[in-house]
Amino acid sequence: MICTNKKLHDCFAENFPKIVFKKGPSLADKLISAQFMSNTRNTANNNDIVQILAELNAEHNDAVNSVHKCMTARCKCCTSLITGNKITCSIANTEYTISQTMSCDSTNVIYCTS
């Protein structure tokens, strides 16, 4: 029809109109809002929350990366094992931080005795 009508052809020379259909609203569209609510007033509060979460994560990592007792019934190492996340070498007077979770049943470990 556009090709046969000169007026329509001049109007839509390069861009031919397309038939499109609009999707009607669904139940999900009615129940769920996809709008983002920006609250720029709370940036200071958000920074405080991020700081608190970072501190909690650091405490959790310190608790996870530590030496603990295996608590098996016949373990003879549990009685003399010192738990924690740091160890101090008395000869070199150096403190080392434990970087993994270890217990008295861990393998490939160098024991520091006094």
N, C-alpha and C positions, 0 to 999 in steps of 0.2 A: 504494500500500500504506500510505503514511503517512497519507493522508487518510481511509482507511477504518478504521484502527486508532486508537482514542481515546488509548491510552497513548503510542503513537509520536507522534501529533499534538500532545499536550501537551508531550512532551519536545522535539520539534523544531518548535515553533510558528512561529518566524520564520526559522530557519536550517535549510534542508533539506540533508541530507548529499549530497555529490557523489561520483561514482565517479572516482577518480584512479589513475594508474599511475605507478610509480616506474621511472626509467631505471636499468638495471643498469650495473655498471662496464664501461668500455671499455678498450681497450689504452692510449689516451692518458691516461686517468685513472691507470692503473697506472704509466706511465713519467714523467709530469710532475706535480710537486708544486706546487700553487698557494698554498702557505702562505708568508706573509711572515715572515721571521726578523728580529725586531727585536734590534738589538745596541746598547743604549744606552751600553755601556761605551766605545765608540769615538767618542763625540761630539767629544772633543778631537782625536783623530786625523783625523776627518772635517773639522774646521775647518782643520787643517793642509793637508789635501789640497785643499780649496777655495781656500785662499790660494795654494798652489803653482800650481794650475790658472789662477787669475786672473793671476798673474805671467807664466806662459807665454803666456796669451792676449794680454796687454799687449805682450810682446816680439814676438809674431807680428804683431800689428797695426802695431807700429812698423816691422817689416821689410816688411810689405806696403805700407804707406802711406809710400813713399819715392821718391826719384829714382834711377833706374838707367839704364845705358847700353843702347841698342837693339841694339848689336853687329851691325848690318848691315855688309856688306863695304865699301860706299862712303860711309859716314856720316862727315862731317867734324866733327860736334858731339861725338861720343863721346870724342875726345881731350881736349877742354877742359871736359867736363861734370863737375861735382863731385857725387858721389853721396852719399846719406844721407837722413835723415828730418827734418833741420832746416837752415835757412838763416839767416845773419846779415847784416843790412843794415848796412854800415859807416857810412853817412851818419847814419842815425837811431840806430845802435847798438842795434838791436832784433832779437831772435831769433824766427823764425817756424817753426812746426811744419808739415810737409807733411801734408795731410789726405787725399791721394789718391795712387794709384800713377801716377807720371809717368816719362817717358823723353824722349829727344831727338826722338822722332817724335810727341809729344803735341801736340794742337791747343789753341788758345785759352789760351796760356800767356804770362805776362809773364816775360821773362828778366832776371835780376839780374846785371849785369856789373860788373867792377871796373876 
